[in-house]
Amino acid sequence: MGNEWSRRGVLAGAAAVGATIILAGAAEAVESGPLTIRRGDPRYDGLVRANNFRFVGNPDEVRLAGSTGQVVRAVSDAVRAGRRVAVRSGGHCFENFTADPAARTLIDLSRLDAVGFDPVRRAFFVEPGATLGQVYKTLGRGWGVTIPAGGCPEVGAGGHIAGGGYGPLSRRYGAVVDHLEAVEVVVADRAGVRAVVASREQNEDLWWAHTGGGGGNFGVVTRYWLRTPGADGTDPARLLPPQPRAMLTCLAVWTWDDQALTRVLRNFGTWMERNSAPGSPNAGLYPILDLKPRGTGSFELTVQADADLPGVDRLVTDLVTGLGVEPAYTYRYEAPWSHVTTWPGLGQPGDVATRRYKIKAAYLHRSFSPAQVATIHRHLREETTVQGGIQLIGYGGQVGAVAPEATAIAQRGAIMKAVYSSLWLEPSDDAANLAWVREFYRDVYSSTGGVPVDDGSYINYPDVDLADPVWNTSGVPWQTLYYQGNYPRLRQVKARWDPRNVFTHALGI
Ligand SMILES: Cc1cc2nc3c(=O)[nH]c(=O)nc-3n(C[C@H](O)[C@H](O)[C@H](O)COP(=O)(O)OP(=O)(O)OC[C@H]3O[C@@H](n4cnc5c(N)ncnc54)[C@H](O)[C@@H]3O)c2cc1C
């Protein structure tokens, strides 16, 4: 370590990267470092708090880096001073990966947020601080293209893409990382702190680790490049999926009733099993079944789809009818894609009214078993004041066309994601809310030690309980639950690119 090491890193980084824009960034870092905010600065409190108010960081400094070179400088300074680093882009991590009290330097990438087209790479670039809303807006307005990313416009590209990324168009176009052409990462390897570019052709292992290995593990991503594999030509409008003109959204609401809930839950699973193969005529539909406790009085399904998909109205009607219980209320509306993806709307938990929450998750490769359906029903019918529930989110389709080892997302056969949540406002309600969601989840997976041993989970929905022997009694390590057979390779990548474990967190590789 020491000065020499970090300075060598800056210079090596400039040479390794080679692109004009990035050289300019590196040069800037030598002249001026990132903006540094310390305790006592009125900006500090706002920067050490992220989306989940359960976690408030206490770093000695927040480094607001606005260029690759400034990231190199921030990492070099932290390494030299022996300060533990945390890296944040959009701040939407469910767990305490970036506000951990052990982190002494928080590198905040929110200023590094450009989105555009890079003709040299023939790919769109997205900097980590760009929110998904910014990405959709810029790609859509500029070129009429989009990416199959998440539905929440405030999520940051930085963490979202490294963890895999999926959303309303994924059943049709795959995960976001299926379109990842290259990534620029500031690493702290044996050659020093430096920016390196990784793609299928160059530093392939580091590129692969960023196709679902999860953020905060290998270095600081300073740029992603996106292009659909096999897309040819130089016309940017043909290099990523076209953005839909408009999305059709259908909302179906049922009155909470024992039989209705279990029947809809079972039939939803059957529908997902039958309609989630790659290329399925229904792969254009993105359904989310949202089940809440009985006291709320109702449960609902939303289906989103490209409004111009042939026969879309009929496809949506068949899905709702196939659930076997007449909804009490249905509503359909069409809205421009740009509107759906950039306006947060009302009622999106965690964003419009940021609060405290705990989220646990699992993939599903098939429908829930009858015993699991009975457990879900039992938990939801109990009297509770908790604002929580379970969502079953449509997955599969084109996601399943990719081999489990081709990217770091191992669960390519999954057809749904299950998200168990509770949301609250006051610290005094922490214990009750945490207990509710933890017990719910443990009981659904009671036959496999309280965790989804067969299906695993999604690293962008991290849950530290999977590493806790109190909540995971399966004997299967959390690493296997998240990464399955891809974990050994991720370890190798880690050993090569971050041998000192500069980048880590509670579920670090
Ligand atoms: C309201 C809400 C809605 C969501 N919806 C979806 C959805 O529809 N689809 C979906 O797939 N996911 C969704 N997610 C999950 C989301 O993808 C993850 O939380 C994601 O990791 C957030 O990225 P971030 O940059 O906002 O978060 P951060 O908290 O900044 O980062 C998350 C992790 O990535 C690391 N990281 C961040 N930036 C970098 C970087 N530049 N380089 C290296 N590591 C970095 C952090 O250290 C941390 O470990 C949602 C989350 C929330 C809170």
The ligand as an ORCA input file, in Angstrom:
! r2SCAN-3c Opt
* xyz 0 1
  C     -38.321      0.126     -4.106
  C     -37.427     -0.909     -4.747
  C     -37.818     -1.482     -5.948
  C     -37.005     -2.444     -6.569
  N     -37.412     -2.996     -7.759
  C     -36.623     -3.898     -8.378
  C     -37.007     -4.477     -9.629
  O     -38.082     -4.195    -10.166
  N     -36.151     -5.358    -10.210
  C     -34.960     -5.705     -9.646
  O     -34.210     -6.487    -10.245
  N     -34.576     -5.183     -8.457
  C     -35.378     -4.299     -7.822
  N     -34.984     -3.774     -6.614
  C     -33.717     -4.219     -6.024
  C     -32.565     -3.411     -6.608
  O     -32.227     -3.922     -7.872
  C     -31.346     -3.547     -5.679
  O     -31.680     -3.023     -4.419
  C     -30.123     -2.831     -6.246
  O     -28.961     -3.425     -5.745
  C     -30.142     -1.366     -5.919
  O     -29.078     -0.703     -6.510
  P     -28.704      0.766     -5.980
  O     -27.538      1.225     -6.720
  O     -29.953      1.602     -5.959
  O     -28.403      0.445     -4.456
  P     -27.130      0.660     -3.510
  O     -27.687      0.509     -2.139
  O     -26.415      1.893     -3.832
  O     -26.223     -0.578     -3.865
  C     -26.638     -1.915     -3.739
  C     -25.409     -2.823     -3.685
  O     -24.628     -2.640     -4.854
  C     -23.360     -2.081     -4.507
  N     -23.041     -1.037     -5.468
  C     -23.753      0.087     -5.704
  N     -23.160      0.800     -6.651
  C     -22.060      0.137     -7.022
  C     -21.037      0.389     -7.955
  N     -21.035      1.494     -8.702
  N     -20.039     -0.498     -8.076
  C     -20.004     -1.624     -7.317
  N     -20.952     -1.914     -6.410
  C     -21.978     -1.034     -6.264
  C     -23.480     -1.563     -3.101
  O     -22.228     -1.584     -2.439
  C     -24.483     -2.531     -2.514
  O     -23.836     -3.711     -2.142
  C     -35.786     -2.826     -5.972
  C     -35.393     -2.240     -4.751
  C     -36.210     -1.287     -4.142
  C     -35.791     -0.693     -2.832
*
